[in-house]
Amino acid sequence: MLKDIVEQISTNGGSAQHELSLVINQLLQQLNLGAIRAAEPDEQGNWHVNDWVKHGILLCFKYGDLADMSESDSALRFFDKHTLPLHPFTLEDKVRIVPGGSAIRTGCYIAPGVICMPPMYINIGAYVDEGTMVDSHALVGTCAQIGKRVHISAAAQIGGVLEPAGARPVIIEDDVLVGGNCGVYEGVIVRKRAVLASGVILNASTRVYDTVHERILRSTAETPLEIPEGAVVVPGARQVQSEFGNSHGLSIATPLIIKYRDDKTDARTALEDALR
């Protein structure tokens, strides 16, 4: 029912303000509960985008009015669409949000056991599953899908996407380590137990050289760039193949898969239960 109403409003425009408010409130509530999400996997592990959810999020921006979001006793002033307040957490949600300047927008699912270290930001439409840590200065962008027991290290950026509505969000599956200062953008999928070393940048144009299987991974018009399960990815470089590039010794940054996870990798990347 909610899906049909959202698609109708997105196609034909809104009707009464009261109806719009009810639809937007229901959408945000369902997103906060994790009952709906911008993308989800099927039983075979293939991810599918729910266009209508992203259309619904766009309604929050389109029909929201600019409002004063400041706390009454604060000298800091904030102004945003009235439809997009902060996420309504309670102690019963069992989410650790350590004091110090973090913000989580409403309309995203944050599972029990998630740890948020300040300052960090999670945007609308995101889905962050159990036991994940979002470290200081990290971003989880609009509609990004984050699995269980993921560590998003300090200053890592998980890109977001709303438009076009059919575009795939960034997907980070279970037990992935995203190292410090990494950037994952433009619908890249990082499969289970992969490790991105500090400084790895992945987007739709990135070529990833798998030195183990001697292959080049890249996106196509139909498929996103996909980092295989258990891959260990480090920053690398490849030579610019042109007369000018050769004469000047130029190279382009290129991620390399140097190994696949083993016991030694697991020991170095293991999450500490005591922190949870």
N, C-alpha and C positions, 0 to 999 in steps of 0.2 A: 504493500500500500504506500509506504513512504517513498519507495523508489518511483512509483508511478506519479505521485504528486510532484516530486522534485523534477522529474523529466518534463512534466507538463508545464510547470512554472518556468523552467529553463528555456523551453521552446516558445511558449506563448506569452510569457511575462506574468508578473504577479497580479493578484486580485486585491482583496482587502488586506490592509496592514495586519489585522488580527490573524488572518490565516497564515500570512507569511511568518509572523512571529512564532506561531505554533509549529510550523514546519521546521524552521531554523532551530528552535529549541529542541525539538525531537531529534533532529539530525545530530546536533552537538551532544546530546545526552547519549545517543547510541554509539557515537564515536568514542566518548569518554569511557563507556563501559566495554569497549572492544567488541560490541555486538555487530557492528559493521566496520569495514576498513577499506581503504583506497585500493588495495591490491591484496590478493591472497593466493596461496598455493593450492593445487589440487592434490589428489592422493599420489600422483606420480612426481610431485615436486615441481610441476610447471606453474609459473606465476601468471595470474590473470588480473588485469586492471579493471576495477569497477568504475567505469566512467561516470555513472550517475552520482557516486559519492563525491567525486571531484566537482561535478556540476553543482551539487548541494553546497559544498564549501564556498564556491564562487558566489552563490546567492548571499552568503554572509557578508561578503565584501560589497556586493552590488546594492543591497538593501539596508546596509548598516549606515547609521548616522554618526558623524564625528562627535565624540563625547569626551568629557574630562574623566580620565581614569586614575587621577592622582588620589593618594590617600590624604584624608583631610588634615592630618597632622604632619605632613611631609612637605619639605621645601622643594622636593623633586616633583616636576610636573610631567604627566603623561597623557597623551591624547590619541585615541584610536576609535575604530568603529564600535558602536555600542553593542553589536552582536558578538564581539570577540574579546570577552574578558579573560582573566587568567583562569586556569583549570581549577575547579572547586575541590581541592583535596581535603581530606580529613585524616586523623590519626589512624582510623580503621583501614585506610587504603594500604597501609604498610609500605609506603614509598618513603625512602630517606631523601629529604631535600635539605642538605647542609646549609646553614645560614651563610649569606654572603653575595647576594646580587644575582641569583639565578631567576629565570622566568620560564614558565611552561604555559602555553596558550591553551585555552579550552578547545575541545574537539580533537583530542588525541588520547590514545590509550597508553597508560603507564602502569605496567603490571606490578603486583606485589613483589617486593625484594629489589626493585630498581634503586640504584644509588645515583644521586645527582650532586656532583661536586661543584662548588661555586668558582667563578660564575660560568654558567652554561645556559643554553637556550634550546627548547624543543618547540617546534612550530605546529600549527594546526594540521590535522590529518595524519600525523605520525603515529606509528604503532611500535612501542618499545616493550619487549617481552621480559619475562621473569629473570631476575638475577643479573641484569645488564648494568654496567657502570658507565655513566656519561661523565667524563672527567672535565677538569677546569678548562674554560675557554673553548669547549667543544660545541658544535652545532649539529642538531638533528633537524633537517629541513622539512618543508611541507610535504606530507604524505610519505616520507621515508619509512621503510619497513625494517625494523631491527629485531633480530631473533633473541633467543634465550642465551644468557651467560656471555654476552658480547662485551668486550671492553673497548669503548671508544675513548682513546687516550687523549691527553691534553692537546688542545688546539686543533684537533681533527675536525674536518668539515664533511658532513654527510649531506649532499645537496638535496634540494627539494624541487618539486615540480607541481604546478597546477595547470598550466596551459602549454600545449593543447591538452584537453581533458583526457585524451586517449594515450598520452605519453606515459611510459612506464616510470614509476618512481625508482629511486635507488633502493636496492634490496640487500640487506646484510643478514645472512642466515645464522643459525645457532653456532655458538662457540667460536666465533671469529674474533681475532685480535686486530683492531685497527690502530696502528702505531701513531705516535705523536706527530702532529703537523701533516698527517695524510689528508688527501682530498678525494672523495668519491662522488662523482657527478653524473648527470645525464643518463639515468636509467641503468647504470652498471649493476650487475648481480655478482655478489661475492658469496660463494657457496660455503657450506658448513666447514668449520674448523680451519679455514684459510687464515693465513697470517700476512698482514700488510706491514712491512717494516716501516720505521719512521721515514716520513717524507715521500712516500709513494703517492703519485697522482694518477687517478684513473678517470677517464671520461669516454664519450662515445667515439672520439677520434684516436684514442690511444691504441697502439700496438703493444701487446705483451708477448715477450719472447720466452717460450718455455724451453729452457736449456736441458731439461730432463728428457722430454719427449721430442725435442727438436722440431717444434712447430711454432707458428705465429698465431696468436689469438687476437681477434678483432671483431668489431660489430659489423653487421650488415644492415641493409634496409629493413629486413624482417626480424633480425635477432639482435639483442644487445650484446655488448662485451660481457663475457662471463668468466670469472675467475674460478677455476675448478676446486672441488672439495679438497681440503688439506694442503693446497698450494702455499708455498712460502715465497712471497713476492718482495723484492728489494729494488731500490732505485738503481738504474743503470743508464747506459748511453749507447747510441748507435751512430755510426759515421754518416755524415751527409754525403750522399753519392752524387756529386756533381764536380765539375772541374774547379769551380770556385770553392766548394766545400773542402775538397781534397787539398787544394793549394793553401788554404788557411787553417787546416786541421779542425774543421768544425764538426760538432756532434749534436745530436738531439737527445734529450732526456727520454729514456725508455725503461719501463719496468721489466724486470727479469724474474722468472720463476727459477729459483736456484735449487730447490728440493721440494719434497712433499713431507708432511709432518711425520715425525718419528717420536720415539720415547724421549729423546733429548729435547726436541722442540716442545713436547707436552710439558716437560718438567720446567722449562724456562717460561712458559706462558700460562701455567696453571693459576687459576684464580684462588685467592686466599679466602677460605670459608670464614675465617675469624672476622674479616671485614664485613661480612654479611650477617 
